[in-house]
Amino acid sequence: MKALSKEADERLLIEAAKRDPAQFAELYTRNFAVVYAYVARRAASREETEDLTSEVFHQALANLRRFEWRGAPFAAWLIRIASNAIADRWRIRSRENASPLTDEPSDDSVSGMEQRIALFQLVDGLPSDQRRVIVMRFAEQKSIREIAQKLQRSEGAIKQLQFRALEKLRESMEGANG
């Protein structure tokens, strides 16, 4: 029952923020730590983490009217924005670091960034249930039990969704790498 009240509260906050952007402050406060932690694990420096986190909330506020409630937490939408912002930053950096004579990556770090970009794209291509479990489990660092409660499924079902998603990601990465 508590989860339903939290979900309803979040929906009301989103609707209020859509009507009055000043109301976005509460959504920012509630979700800042999750977004910052997600970005910090993927950014090269504290400054980049702060820049990207700021960019995520700026984009979220600018696009809030387009947000549609689909039962997933608002944080999941913010994590998707963060994922895209990080991928964009990596693409820009990989272009800047490319040798002017060739399009080949200049070092292993660029290659690693490209692999992470590919992984984010593969996660986005997963079926919605699998993608939600992967985002909640690894981006939001929720336990199997927390995910099961949130999605109203058994822990076994969540483990199975996670297993299938990771298998699909592994197969896709192996297929892409030859």
FENMOFEN-V740651 format. One record per residue. N is the residue number from 1. RES is the residue in one small letter. NEAR is the number of other ideal C-beta (glycine too) atoms within 8 Angstrom. Layout:
BEGIN
<<N,RES,NEAR> <N,RES,NEAR>>
END
This chain:
BEGIN
<<1,m,4> <2,k,5> <3,a,8> <4,l,7> <5,s,8> <6,k,8> <7,e,10> <8,a,8> <9,d,8> <10,e,12> <11,r,9> <12,l,8> <13,l,13> <14,i,13> <15,e,8> <16,a,9> <17,a,14> <18,k,8> <19,r,6> <20,d,6> <21,p,7> <22,a,5> <23,q,11> <24,f,11> <25,a,7> <26,e,9> <27,l,14> <28,y,9> <29,t,7> <30,r,9> <31,n,11> <32,f,10> <33,a,6> <34,v,11> <35,v,15> <36,y,10> <37,a,9> <38,y,12> <39,v,14> <40,a,9> <41,r,6> <42,r,7> <43,a,11> <44,a,3> <45,s,6> <46,r,7> <47,e,6> <48,e,10> <49,t,12> <50,e,8> <51,d,8> <52,l,14> <53,t,13> <54,s,8> <55,e,9> <56,v,14> <57,f,12> <58,h,8> <59,q,10> <60,a,14> <61,l,10> <62,a,6> <63,n,9> <64,l,12> <65,r,5> <66,r,5> <67,f,11> <68,e,4> <69,w,6> <70,r,4> <71,g,4> <72,a,6> <73,p,8> <74,f,12> <75,a,10> <76,a,12> <77,w,10> <78,l,14> <79,i,14> <80,r,10> <81,i,12> <82,a,14> <83,s,12> <84,n,9> <85,a,12> <86,i,14> <87,a,12> <88,d,8> <89,r,10> <90,w,12> <91,r,9> <92,i,8> <93,r,10> <94,s,12> <95,r,7> <96,e,6> <97,n,10> <98,a,12> <99,s,6> <100,p,3> <101,l,3> <102,t,5> <103,d,3> <104,e,6> <105,p,10> <106,s,7> <107,d,7> <108,d,6> <109,s,7> <110,v,13> <111,s,9> <112,g,8> <113,m,11> <114,e,11> <115,q,9> <116,r,12> <117,i,11> <118,a,10> <119,l,10> <120,f,12> <121,q,9> <122,l,12> <123,v,12> <124,d,9> <125,g,6> <126,l,12> <127,p,5> <128,s,6> <129,d,8> <130,q,13> <131,r,12> <132,r,11> <133,v,14> <134,i,15> <135,v,13> <136,m,13> <137,r,12> <138,f,7> <139,a,10> <140,e,13> <141,q,6> <142,k,8> <143,s,5> <144,i,10> <145,r,7> <146,e,9> <147,i,13> <148,a,13> <149,q,8> <150,k,10> <151,l,10> <152,q,5> <153,r,6> <154,s,6> <155,e,8> <156,g,6> <157,a,9> <158,i,14> <159,k,9> <160,q,8> <161,l,11> <162,q,13> <163,f,8> <164,r,9> <165,a,13> <166,l,9> <167,e,8> <168,k,11> <169,l,13> <170,r,8> <171,e,8> <172,s,10> <173,m,12> <174,e,7> <175,g,7> <176,a,7> <177,n,5> <178,g,3>>
END
